[in-house]
Amino acid sequence: MSLTFRRFVRPLVRPLVRSGLSVLVAVSAGALVVPAARAEAAPDAAQAEAEAGAEAEKLFDSIEWQKGPLDADLGTQGTLKVPEGMLFADGDGARAFLRATQNIPSGLEIGMVLRPGSEQQAEYFVIFSFHDEGYIKDDEKDDLDGAALLESLREGMKEANKERQKNHWPQLLSIDWQLPPRYDEASHNLTWATLPRFDNGASVNHTTRILGRRGYVMADLVVDPADHADAAATYAGLLQGFKYREGESYAEYRAGDKVAEYGLTALVVGGVGAAAWKSGLLGKLWKLIVVGVVALGAGLKRLYGALTRRRSAGTPPPLPGPDGRFDPPATT
């Protein structure tokens, strides 16, 4: 097992496995059952943890990191200026990273940026994905009702918790805006951040939808709540370095292009169609959105807790070598 994996990745994965965040591991290992059954399942739990760690190491070692500063390629849609001190991986690398940290990729990832932590700065990462939904009209830009949207999120909590309980996930106690939805007409960016609270802590889910001609690029910032203010500032600067390719920007819409069936309001609630939003179906559909979105934040709180402990212990953050791998090449 590589030294870098033990220092960097294994501390990320172990708390997720032990917490039972991974549905597959929690169920197969019997991690959330009555005490007698739990004791009996202990060997299976240890084996599941070992197998998960081995798979995470394999996934992490497959990622080819590129060190900033550089102009990174985000597939057919655009490019991103990655600052010095940050690392970039393409869509395949982003999916491998998500799986290594026991998160479920959407399959739409086009890249990611990782900022390794140190004594001076918090660690975080940003996942970029492209959603080919068509041109989204921004005629609701002046009608984003944060209070009404928040009430809809809260109405979905009861149904969301039923699903979370089935999967042995922490219960969602409340949800508030960390940053209410706001639309920048100049950049055509729709941004918001939620602060969900669980029975075992809180997390921040901060996202930006960058509207384009054929859909939108989604940039999801994943960070511990204590580090959100610091991360949000550099995250905003990072997004300024994104640029759609020629012919793909929002301003280059042409008559006859595909137009999305929903607007900005529905984007905030996960892309549910405008018909669902207006007809009251959102309450039924929202549980599917809440379950997925806040579960990521809950697990990453534990993940970053492990990173914080490692940083406090004085372990320096690793950086990739010239070949894009974290481990230096073997010597003979």
N, C-alpha and C positions, 0 to 999 in steps of 0.2 A: 504493500500500500504506500502511495506516495506521501512524502512529508507534507507537501502543500495541501493535499486532500485532508490529512489529519488536522492541519492548522486551520484550514479555511472552510471546507465544505462540510466535513463531518459534524462540526459544532452547529451548523445550520440545520442539518437534517435530523440529528438525534432528538432535539426537543420536540420536533414535529411528530416524530414517530411515537415518542413516549406520551405525548399529549393525546394521541388518538385522533389527530386531525385528519390523517389519511383514512378514508372510509375503508379501503381495502385492508389496510393493516389493522385497524381497530376491530373490524369484524372478524377477520381470520385469526387474529391473535387472542380474541376474547378479552380485550383490554377493558371493556366496560360491561362487566357482568357482576353477579353477586360475589362476595369475597371468596367463598369456597371454590367456585369455578375459576376465579382469577388466579388463585394460587396454583391450581392444577394446570392452567394454561401458560404459566411462566416460561417454561422452556420454549414453547412455540413463539411467545412474544420476543424472547431473546433471539431466536432464529430469524424472525421477521425483521427485527431491527438490523441484524447482521446482513441479511439479504438486501434490505433497503439501502444500507450504507454502501454495499458493493455496487449496486446498480447506480446510485448517485455518483460514485467515483467514476464509473465508466462513462456516464453522461457528461460529467463535468470535464473529464479529460478529452472529450470529443470537441469541445468548444475551441474555436480559433479566435482569440482575442486580438484586437488591434488597439494600440495605444494612441491616445490623442496627443497633440492636435492632428486632426485629419478631416477630410471631407468624406463622410461615410455614405454608402449607397443604400437607399431604402427602396429597393426593388424598382418597379416600373413607375412609382409615384413621385419620388423626390430624393433629396439629399439632405444630409445633416452635418453641420459643423460640430465636431466633437472636441471640446476644449482639452487642454493639457491637464493631466491628472485623472482623466476619465478613460474608461475602456469601452470598446464597442464590439458587439457580436451581431452577425446577420440573423435572418429569421430562423434558420436551423439552430443556431447557437442559442437564440432566445428560447426556443421550444425546449432544447436540452436543459437549459438553466431552470426553467419552470418545473420540468419534471424532476430534476435533481433536488429541488427544494420542495417537492411534493405539492406542486400546484398544477392545475390542469390547463394545458395550452388550448387556445381556440382554434389553432390551425391557420389563423390569419396574420400571425406575427411577421413583421418585416425587419425587425432589428431590436436591439436593446442597448442601453447605456448603463454601465455600472460605475459608481463612485466608491472606491474602497475607503474604508474608514481609517481614521488615525486619531491621535490625541487632539488635533486641531479641527477635524471635521467629521461629521456623521456619515455613516454609510447609507446608501440608498441605491435603488435602481429604477429605471424607466423602461417600460415595455411599449414598443410601437407596433401597431397593427393597422391594416387597411381594410375598410368595410365598403364594398362595392354596392352601395344602396341607391346610387343615383344622386343627382343634384338636389340638395336640401334647401328649400326656400327659407329665407331668414325674415319673413314678414311677421314673425311672432317675437321679434327681438325686443320690442317694447312692452310685451305682455307676459314676460316670464315672472310668474307669481310664486316667489319663493315660499311663502307661507302655505299656499295651496299645495304645492309640490311636496313640501315637507309633511303635510297632513296625510297625503296619499302614501308616502313612505311609511309613516307610523301606522296607518290603517292596515298595511300589509304585514306588520310585525307578527301578529298572532298566527297567521297562516305560515309565515316564514319559520317561526319557532316550531311548528308542528313538523315541518320537513327537517329542521335541524335536529330535533329530538330523535327522529327516526335514524339519523346518521350518527348519533352520539356526539354532536357538536355543541359547543357552548351556546347558551341561550342569549338571544338579543334582548337587552333590557330597554334600550332607548336609542334613538338616532336623532342627531341634530346637524345643522349646517356648520361645518368648519369654515366654509366659504360658500355663500349662496350663489346660485347660478348667475353668470354674467356673460354677456356677449360683446365681443370687441368687433365693431363693424369694419374697422380698418384691416385687421388681420383675419377676420372671419373665424375667430376662435371662440368656442363655447367652453367655459371653464367652471368647475365647481368642486367642492370637497365636502365629504360627509364625515361625521364623527360618530360611528356606531359604538355603543357601550354594551359589553357582554357581562355575564356573571363572573368572568375571570379577568376583566380588564377592558381596555378601549383600544381603538385603532383609528387611523386616518386613511381614507380612500380619496385620492386627489386625481382628477382626470381632466384632460382637455381634448375636445373634438376639434380638429383642424379641418374646416370644410374645404372641399375641392370640387372640381367639375363633375366627377363621377361617383362621389361618395365622400368619405372622410377618413382621415388618419386619426387614430386614437392613441394618445400618449398617456399612459397610466404611471403615476409616481407612487412607489411603494416605500413607505418610511414609517418609523416609529413616531407616535404622537409627540414625544418629547423633542424630536429633531425636525418636526414639520416646518417650523418657521425658517430655520436655516436652509433646509432642503428646498422649500418653495421658491426662495430667491434665486438659487442657482438653476432650478428647474425652469423658471420663467426665462432666464438667460439662455438656457439650452434650446428652448423652443424657438427663440428668435433666430437660431441658426438653421431652422428647417425651411426648406424651399421646395415647392412643387416643381416638377419638370415642366418644360415648355409645353403648353397645350393642356395641362392638367389642373391649373389653378382655378379657383372659384370664379374669378373675373373672366375666365375664358369659356364660360358656358355658351353653348350655341343652341339655337332653336332645333328641336328634334332630339336633343340629348335626353336620356332617361332621367325622370324626375321622381324623387322619393315620394312615398305616399304619406309621409308624416313630416312634421316640422321640428323646430327647436325644442318645444315643450316635451315631445315624446322622446327626443334624444336624451333628455335628463333622466327619464325613467327607463332607460335601457333600450331604446329603439322600438318600443311597443308602438304599433300603428296608431295614427291619430284617431281612427274609429274607436279603438279600444279605450283610448283616453277619454273621449267625449261620451261614450256610451256607458261608462261605469264599469267596464270589464277589467280596468286596471287593478282593482282590488284583488281579483282572482289571479291575474297574471303576475302581479308584482312579487308574489312569494318566490317565484322562480328566479327573479332578478336578485332579490335580497339574499337568498340562500347562497348564490354564487359570489356576489360582490363582497359581502361582509365576511364570508368565510376566509377569503384570501387575507384580509386585514387581520383577522384573529390569529391565524397561524403565523403571520409575519411578525406579530408582536413578540411571540416566543422566539422566532428566528433571530430578530434583532436583539432580543435579550441575551441570547447566546453570544452574539457578536460583541455586545457591550462588555460582557464579562471577559471575553478574550482580549478586548482592547485595554480594559483596566488592568489586566495581568501583564501588559507590556508587550504582547505579541505583535510584531509589525505586520501591516497588511501586505500580502503577496502581490507581485506584479508579474505579468507574463514575460517570457523571454523573447528573443528576436523571431522565433518561429510561431509566436502567438500562443504558446502553451505556458502554463504556470511553472511547470517543473523544468529546471535547466537540463540541456541535453546531457546524456550519459557520457562519462569520460572513460577512456581506456588507458 
